[in-house]
Amino acid sequence: MKLAAIDIGSNAIRLQVSTVLERNQKAIFKKLEYVRFPLRLGHDVFTSHSISDKSIAKFKKLMKAYKLLIELYEVTDYMFCATSAMREAENGEELARQVKEELGLTIHIIDGQLEAELVNKAIASYLHDETYLHIDVGGGSTELNLFTNGKKIKSQSFRIGSVRVLEHHDSPVIWNDMEKWVKGHVKKEFGKVTAVGTGGNISKIFELARKKPGQTISLKKVKGIKEMVEGKTLEQRIYDLQMNPDRADVIIPASGIYINVMEWAKAKNILVPDVGLKDGILLHLLERNMKQKKIEFKTGRF
């Protein structure tokens, strides 16, 4: 079985094609293709509330390219999910309709709650019976999920993201709301809190920390890396630190979001599983197809 997940974010649009390997009633995903295209829809939407004609033209070409890849890999099932930028764009629904008519592709514009649920599927195998605050920072929004004793007890989406902060479209009121939410829900009786970070920026910070998979990064280390990156020019970040151009400018505002939330929660360490929305979509597709075949698998890590 081959599955494809397309994550239409505010800073970039990702496609992943994976094959599902079965072993002892356990499903393992093997990546066949991964494409990340830097189309920053959030720049248009957070500035003018709509997607520009130029971006629409690029978007349709990219959707056509992704459709061809899906066909070439002979994918069994796939799903296109759009997040903050398209759900806030005045012409987001219209663009999705045009793509459906012209290319036969259905784009699901999902809300923050469903976005969080899909990402939670991807991180579930990394969590134990402890207290975790999951921080998922995208270009346009941040999803927070509180887990204790193996169960998610609270979840909230905030309109604060790396692109939104970079371009000064964030609101002090929402920052205040997010701080109140964290301090109000992360209670002392839960004991030690470990942050769980997902998103391309925290993954890059983890890479720069030179940590092995499964290890955590201290809040102090995250602050140190932010300070180191901040001291470099955009050109130095691209050439010396091997960052994509559209990562080099948003990594500072993104790291600021992680740091603030960790401080509010009094979380001294952060776990960084290298998974995200696309991985949650793949798990959703697997469950959907296994349900149709009435087969149950335990899923392994990505």
C-alpha positions as a Markdown table, in Angstrom:
| # | Residue | x | y | z |
|---|---|---|---|---|
| 1 | Met | 0.0 | 0.0 | 0.0 |
| 2 | Lys | 1.3 | 3.5 | -0.9 |
| 3 | Leu | -0.1 | 6.6 | 0.8 |
| 4 | Ala | 0.5 | 10.3 | 0.1 |
| 5 | Ala | 0.0 | 13.3 | 2.4 |
| 6 | Ile | 0.0 | 16.9 | 1.3 |
| 7 | Asp | 0.4 | 19.6 | 4.0 |
| 8 | Ile | -0.6 | 23.0 | 2.6 |
| 9 | Gly | 0.9 | 25.3 | 5.3 |
| 10 | Ser | 1.4 | 29.1 | 5.6 |
| 11 | Asn | 5.2 | 29.0 | 4.9 |
| 12 | Ala | 5.6 | 25.9 | 2.6 |
| 13 | Ile | 3.7 | 23.1 | 1.0 |
| 14 | Arg | 4.9 | 19.6 | 1.6 |
| 15 | Leu | 4.2 | 16.2 | -0.1 |
| 16 | Gln | 5.3 | 12.9 | 1.2 |
| 17 | Val | 4.7 | 9.5 | -0.4 |
| 18 | Ser | 5.3 | 6.5 | 1.8 |
| 19 | Thr | 4.8 | 2.7 | 1.4 |
| 20 | Val | 3.4 | 0.8 | 4.3 |
| 21 | Leu | 5.3 | -2.3 | 5.3 |
| 22 | Glu | 3.6 | -5.0 | 7.3 |
| 23 | Arg | 5.6 | -7.1 | 9.9 |
| 24 | Asn | 4.0 | -9.1 | 12.7 |
| 25 | Gln | 0.8 | -7.1 | 12.6 |
| 26 | Lys | 2.8 | -3.9 | 12.8 |
| 27 | Ala | 2.7 | -1.2 | 10.1 |
| 28 | Ile | 5.9 | 0.7 | 9.3 |
| 29 | Phe | 6.1 | 3.7 | 7.0 |
| 30 | Lys | 9.0 | 3.8 | 4.5 |
| 31 | Lys | 9.4 | 7.2 | 2.8 |
| 32 | Leu | 9.5 | 7.0 | -1.0 |
| 33 | Glu | 9.3 | 10.7 | -1.9 |
| 34 | Tyr | 9.4 | 14.0 | 0.0 |
| 35 | Val | 9.0 | 17.4 | -1.6 |
| 36 | Arg | 8.9 | 20.7 | 0.3 |
| 37 | Phe | 8.1 | 23.7 | -1.9 |
| 38 | Pro | 8.5 | 27.2 | -0.4 |
| 39 | Leu | 5.3 | 28.9 | -1.4 |
| 40 | Arg | 4.5 | 31.4 | 1.5 |
| 41 | Leu | 0.7 | 31.7 | 1.3 |
| 42 | Gly | 0.8 | 33.3 | 4.7 |
| 43 | His | 2.6 | 36.4 | 3.4 |
| 44 | Asp | -0.4 | 37.2 | 1.2 |
| 45 | Val | -3.1 | 36.2 | 3.6 |
| 46 | Phe | -1.8 | 37.9 | 6.8 |
| 47 | Thr | -1.1 | 41.1 | 4.8 |
| 48 | Ser | -4.2 | 41.4 | 2.5 |
| 49 | His | -6.5 | 38.6 | 3.7 |
| 50 | Ser | -6.5 | 36.9 | 0.4 |
| 51 | Ile | -4.1 | 34.8 | -1.8 |
| 52 | Ser | -2.6 | 36.9 | -4.7 |
| 53 | Asp | -3.1 | 36.0 | -8.4 |
| 54 | Lys | 0.7 | 35.3 | -8.6 |
| 55 | Ser | 0.5 | 32.8 | -5.7 |
| 56 | Ile | -2.7 | 31.2 | -7.1 |
| 57 | Ala | -0.9 | 30.6 | -10.4 |
| 58 | Lys | 2.1 | 28.9 | -8.6 |
| 59 | Phe | -0.2 | 27.0 | -6.3 |
| 60 | Lys | -2.1 | 25.4 | -9.2 |
| 61 | Lys | 1.1 | 24.5 | -11.0 |
| 62 | Leu | 2.3 | 22.9 | -7.7 |
| 63 | Met | -0.9 | 21.0 | -7.2 |
| 64 | Lys | -0.6 | 19.7 | -10.8 |
| 65 | Ala | 3.0 | 18.6 | -10.1 |
| 66 | Tyr | 1.9 | 16.8 | -6.9 |
| 67 | Lys | -1.0 | 15.1 | -8.7 |
| 68 | Leu | 1.5 | 13.8 | -11.3 |
| 69 | Leu | 3.8 | 12.4 | -8.6 |
| 70 | Ile | 0.8 | 10.7 | -6.9 |
| 71 | Glu | -0.1 | 9.1 | -10.2 |
| 72 | Leu | 3.5 | 8.1 | -11.1 |
| 73 | Tyr | 3.9 | 6.4 | -7.7 |
| 74 | Glu | 0.5 | 4.7 | -8.2 |
| 75 | Val | -0.6 | 5.8 | -4.7 |
| 76 | Thr | -3.4 | 3.8 | -3.1 |
| 77 | Asp | -4.9 | 6.8 | -1.1 |
| 78 | Tyr | -4.0 | 10.4 | -0.5 |
| 79 | Met | -5.2 | 13.5 | 1.3 |
| 80 | Phe | -4.6 | 17.3 | 0.8 |
| 81 | Cys | -4.9 | 19.3 | 4.0 |
| 82 | Ala | -4.7 | 23.1 | 4.2 |
| 83 | Thr | -4.2 | 25.0 | 7.4 |
| 84 | Ser | -4.1 | 28.6 | 8.7 |
| 85 | Ala | -3.4 | 30.6 | 5.6 |
| 86 | Met | -6.1 | 29.0 | 3.4 |
| 87 | Arg | -8.7 | 28.9 | 6.2 |
| 88 | Glu | -8.2 | 32.6 | 6.8 |
| 89 | Ala | -8.0 | 33.6 | 3.1 |
| 90 | Glu | -11.1 | 35.3 | 1.8 |
| 91 | Asn | -10.6 | 33.4 | -1.5 |
| 92 | Gly | -9.3 | 30.1 | 0.1 |
| 93 | Glu | -12.6 | 28.2 | -0.4 |
| 94 | Glu | -12.8 | 29.5 | -4.0 |
| 95 | Leu | -9.2 | 28.4 | -4.7 |
| 96 | Ala | -10.0 | 24.9 | -3.4 |
| 97 | Arg | -13.1 | 24.8 | -5.6 |
| 98 | Gln | -11.1 | 25.8 | -8.7 |
| 99 | Val | -8.5 | 23.1 | -8.0 |
| 100 | Lys | -11.3 | 20.6 | -7.7 |
| 101 | Glu | -12.8 | 21.6 | -11.0 |
| 102 | Glu | -9.5 | 21.9 | -12.9 |
| 103 | Leu | -7.5 | 19.1 | -11.4 |
| 104 | Gly | -10.0 | 16.8 | -9.7 |
| 105 | Leu | -8.2 | 17.2 | -6.4 |
| 106 | Thr | -10.1 | 17.8 | -3.1 |
| 107 | Ile | -8.4 | 20.1 | -0.7 |
| 108 | His | -9.6 | 19.8 | 2.9 |
| 109 | Ile | -9.3 | 23.2 | 4.7 |
| 110 | Ile | -9.1 | 22.0 | 8.3 |
| 111 | Asp | -9.5 | 23.9 | 11.5 |
| 112 | Gly | -7.0 | 24.1 | 14.3 |
| 113 | Gln | -8.6 | 21.4 | 16.3 |
| 114 | Leu | -8.4 | 18.8 | 13.5 |
| 115 | Glu | -4.9 | 19.9 | 12.7 |
| 116 | Ala | -3.9 | 19.3 | 16.3 |
| 117 | Glu | -5.6 | 15.9 | 16.3 |
| 118 | Leu | -3.7 | 14.8 | 13.2 |
| 119 | Val | -0.4 | 15.9 | 14.6 |
| 120 | Asn | -1.2 | 14.1 | 17.9 |
| 121 | Lys | -1.6 | 10.8 | 16.0 |
| 122 | Ala | 2.0 | 11.2 | 14.8 |
| 123 | Ile | 3.5 | 12.0 | 18.2 |
| 124 | Ala | 1.5 | 9.4 | 20.2 |
| 125 | Ser | 4.2 | 6.7 | 20.1 |
| 126 | Tyr | 6.8 | 9.0 | 21.6 |
| 127 | Leu | 4.8 | 9.8 | 24.7 |
| 128 | His | 4.7 | 7.9 | 28.0 |
| 129 | Asp | 2.5 | 8.2 | 31.2 |
| 130 | Glu | 4.0 | 11.6 | 32.1 |
| 131 | Thr | 3.0 | 15.2 | 31.6 |
| 132 | Tyr | 3.7 | 16.8 | 28.2 |
| 133 | Leu | 2.8 | 20.1 | 26.6 |
| 134 | His | 2.9 | 19.6 | 22.9 |
| 135 | Ile | 3.8 | 22.8 | 21.0 |
| 136 | Asp | 3.2 | 22.8 | 17.3 |
| 137 | Val | 4.3 | 26.0 | 15.6 |
| 138 | Gly | 3.3 | 26.7 | 12.1 |
| 139 | Gly | 3.5 | 29.7 | 9.9 |
| 140 | Gly | 0.2 | 31.1 | 10.9 |
| 141 | Ser | -0.9 | 29.3 | 14.1 |
| 142 | Thr | 0.3 | 27.5 | 17.2 |
| 143 | Glu | -1.5 | 24.5 | 18.5 |
| 144 | Leu | -1.0 | 23.6 | 22.2 |
| 145 | Asn | -2.0 | 20.2 | 23.6 |
| 146 | Leu | -1.7 | 19.1 | 27.2 |
| 147 | Phe | -1.2 | 15.4 | 28.0 |
| 148 | Thr | -1.1 | 13.7 | 31.4 |
| 149 | Asn | -1.1 | 10.1 | 32.3 |
| 150 | Gly | -1.2 | 9.2 | 28.6 |
| 151 | Lys | -4.3 | 11.2 | 27.8 |
| 152 | Lys | -4.9 | 14.5 | 26.1 |
| 153 | Ile | -6.8 | 16.7 | 28.6 |
| 154 | Lys | -6.7 | 20.2 | 26.9 |
| 155 | Ser | -6.1 | 21.6 | 23.5 |
| 156 | Gln | -6.2 | 25.1 | 22.0 |
| 157 | Ser | -5.2 | 26.8 | 18.7 |
| 158 | Phe | -3.8 | 30.3 | 18.7 |
| 159 | Arg | -3.3 | 32.7 | 15.7 |
| 160 | Ile | 0.4 | 33.1 | 16.4 |
| 161 | Gly | 2.9 | 31.6 | 14.0 |
| 162 | Ser | 6.3 | 32.2 | 12.6 |
| 163 | Val | 5.3 | 34.0 | 9.4 |
| 164 | Arg | 2.6 | 36.0 | 11.3 |
| 165 | Val | 5.1 | 37.1 | 13.9 |
| 166 | Leu | 7.9 | 37.8 | 11.4 |
| 167 | Glu | 5.6 | 40.2 | 9.4 |
| 168 | His | 4.2 | 41.8 | 12.6 |
| 169 | His | 0.6 | 40.5 | 12.1 |
| 170 | Asp | 0.5 | 38.9 | 15.6 |
| 171 | Ser | -1.7 | 40.5 | 18.3 |
| 172 | Pro | -0.5 | 41.3 | 21.9 |
| 173 | Val | -4.0 | 40.2 | 23.0 |
| 174 | Ile | -3.5 | 36.7 | 21.6 |
| 175 | Trp | -0.1 | 36.4 | 23.1 |
| 176 | Asn | -1.7 | 37.3 | 26.4 |
| 177 | Asp | -4.5 | 34.7 | 25.9 |
| 178 | Met | -1.9 | 32.0 | 25.1 |
| 179 | Glu | 0.1 | 32.9 | 28.3 |
| 180 | Lys | -3.1 | 32.7 | 30.4 |
| 181 | Trp | -4.1 | 29.4 | 28.8 |
| 182 | Val | -0.7 | 27.8 | 29.5 |
| 183 | Lys | -0.4 | 29.1 | 33.1 |
| 184 | Gly | -4.1 | 28.2 | 33.8 |
| 185 | His | -4.0 | 24.6 | 32.5 |
| 186 | Val | -0.4 | 23.4 | 33.4 |
| 187 | Lys | -1.0 | 22.8 | 37.1 |
| 188 | Lys | 1.6 | 22.1 | 39.8 |
| 189 | Glu | 0.0 | 18.8 | 40.7 |
| 190 | Phe | 0.9 | 17.4 | 37.2 |
| 191 | Gly | 4.5 | 17.4 | 38.3 |
| 192 | Lys | 7.4 | 17.9 | 35.9 |
| 193 | Val | 6.3 | 19.0 | 32.4 |
| 194 | Thr | 8.3 | 18.1 | 29.3 |
| 195 | Ala | 7.6 | 20.1 | 26.2 |
| 196 | Val | 7.1 | 18.3 | 22.9 |
| 197 | Gly | 8.0 | 20.4 | 19.8 |
| 198 | Thr | 6.8 | 19.8 | 16.3 |
| 199 | Gly | 7.4 | 21.9 | 13.2 |
| 200 | Gly | 10.3 | 22.5 | 10.8 |
| 201 | Asn | 11.9 | 25.2 | 13.0 |
| 202 | Ile | 12.2 | 23.2 | 16.1 |
| 203 | Ser | 13.5 | 20.3 | 14.1 |
| 204 | Lys | 16.2 | 22.6 | 12.7 |
| 205 | Ile | 17.1 | 23.7 | 16.2 |
| 206 | Phe | 17.3 | 20.1 | 17.3 |
| 207 | Glu | 19.7 | 19.4 | 14.3 |
| 208 | Leu | 21.8 | 22.4 | 15.3 |
| 209 | Ala | 22.0 | 21.1 | 18.9 |
| 210 | Arg | 23.6 | 17.9 | 17.5 |
| 211 | Lys | 21.4 | 15.7 | 19.6 |
| 212 | Lys | 20.6 | 12.0 | 18.9 |
| 213 | Pro | 17.0 | 10.9 | 18.0 |
| 214 | Gly | 15.1 | 10.4 | 21.2 |
| 215 | Gln | 17.1 | 12.9 | 23.3 |
| 216 | Thr | 15.7 | 16.1 | 24.6 |
| 217 | Ile | 17.0 | 19.7 | 24.4 |
| 218 | Ser | 17.1 | 21.9 | 27.4 |
| 219 | Leu | 15.4 | 25.3 | 27.4 |
| 220 | Lys | 18.8 | 26.8 | 28.0 |
| 221 | Lys | 20.2 | 25.1 | 24.9 |
| 222 | Val | 17.2 | 26.3 | 22.8 |
| 223 | Lys | 17.9 | 29.9 | 24.0 |
| 224 | Gly | 21.6 | 29.5 | 23.2 |
| 225 | Ile | 20.9 | 28.3 | 19.6 |
| 226 | Lys | 18.4 | 31.2 | 19.1 |
| 227 | Glu | 21.0 | 33.6 | 20.2 |
| 228 | Met | 23.7 | 32.1 | 18.0 |
| 229 | Val | 21.4 | 32.1 | 14.9 |
| 230 | Glu | 20.2 | 35.6 | 15.7 |
| 231 | Gly | 23.8 | 36.8 | 15.6 |
| 232 | Lys | 24.2 | 35.7 | 11.9 |
| 233 | Thr | 23.0 | 37.4 | 8.8 |
| 234 | Leu | 20.5 | 35.7 | 6.6 |
| 235 | Glu | 23.2 | 34.8 | 4.1 |
| 236 | Gln | 25.3 | 33.2 | 6.9 |
| 237 | Arg | 22.3 | 31.2 | 8.1 |
| 238 | Ile | 21.8 | 29.9 | 4.6 |
| 239 | Tyr | 25.4 | 29.0 | 3.8 |
| 240 | Asp | 27.0 | 28.4 | 7.2 |
| 241 | Leu | 24.0 | 26.7 | 8.9 |
| 242 | Gln | 22.5 | 25.1 | 5.7 |
| 243 | Met | 19.1 | 26.6 | 6.1 |
| 244 | Asn | 16.5 | 27.0 | 3.3 |
| 245 | Pro | 16.0 | 30.8 | 2.6 |
| 246 | Asp | 12.4 | 30.5 | 3.8 |
| 247 | Arg | 13.6 | 28.9 | 7.0 |
| 248 | Ala | 16.4 | 31.4 | 7.7 |
| 249 | Asp | 14.0 | 34.3 | 8.4 |
| 250 | Val | 11.3 | 32.6 | 10.3 |
| 251 | Ile | 13.4 | 30.5 | 12.7 |
| 252 | Ile | 13.9 | 33.4 | 15.1 |
| 253 | Pro | 10.2 | 34.2 | 15.6 |
| 254 | Ala | 9.4 | 30.5 | 15.8 |
| 255 | Ser | 12.0 | 29.8 | 18.4 |
| 256 | Gly | 10.6 | 32.7 | 20.4 |
| 257 | Ile | 7.2 | 31.0 | 20.5 |
| 258 | Tyr | 8.7 | 27.7 | 21.8 |
| 259 | Ile | 10.8 | 29.5 | 24.4 |
| 260 | Asn | 7.9 | 31.6 | 25.7 |
| 261 | Val | 5.5 | 28.6 | 26.0 |
| 262 | Met | 8.2 | 26.5 | 27.7 |
| 263 | Glu | 8.9 | 29.3 | 30.2 |
| 264 | Trp | 5.2 | 29.8 | 31.0 |
| 265 | Ala | 4.8 | 26.0 | 31.5 |
| 266 | Lys | 8.0 | 25.8 | 33.5 |
| 267 | Ala | 9.2 | 23.1 | 31.1 |
| 268 | Lys | 13.0 | 22.7 | 31.3 |
| 269 | Asn | 13.4 | 20.3 | 28.4 |
| 270 | Ile | 11.8 | 19.7 | 25.0 |
| 271 | Leu | 11.4 | 16.4 | 23.1 |
| 272 | Val | 11.6 | 16.8 | 19.3 |
| 273 | Pro | 10.1 | 13.9 | 17.3 |
| 274 | Asp | 10.8 | 14.5 | 13.6 |
| 275 | Val | 7.1 | 14.3 | 12.7 |
| 276 | Gly | 4.3 | 16.7 | 11.8 |
| 277 | Leu | 1.0 | 17.1 | 10.1 |
| 278 | Lys | 1.9 | 15.1 | 7.1 |
| 279 | Asp | 2.8 | 12.1 | 9.3 |
| 280 | Gly | -0.6 | 12.4 | 11.1 |
| 281 | Ile | -2.3 | 12.5 | 7.7 |
| 282 | Leu | -0.5 | 9.3 | 6.7 |
| 283 | Leu | -1.7 | 7.6 | 9.9 |
| 284 | His | -5.2 | 8.7 | 9.2 |
| 285 | Leu | -5.1 | 7.3 | 5.7 |
| 286 | Leu | -3.7 | 4.0 | 7.0 |
| 287 | Glu | -6.5 | 3.7 | 9.6 |
| 288 | Arg | -9.1 | 4.6 | 7.0 |
| 289 | Asn | -7.9 | 1.9 | 4.6 |
| 290 | Met | -7.4 | -0.7 | 7.3 |
| 291 | Lys | -10.9 | -0.1 | 8.6 |
| 292 | Gln | -12.2 | -0.7 | 5.1 |
| 293 | Lys | -10.4 | -4.0 | 5.0 |
| 294 | Lys | -11.3 | -4.8 | 8.6 |
| 295 | Ile | -7.6 | -5.2 | 9.5 |
| 296 | Glu | -6.0 | -3.7 | 12.6 |
| 297 | Phe | -2.3 | -2.8 | 12.8 |
| 298 | Lys | -0.2 | -1.3 | 15.5 |
| 299 | Thr | 1.9 | 1.5 | 14.0 |
| 300 | Gly | 5.6 | 2.0 | 14.5 |
| 301 | Arg | 7.5 | 5.3 | 14.6 |
| 302 | Phe | 8.1 | 7.1 | 11.3 |
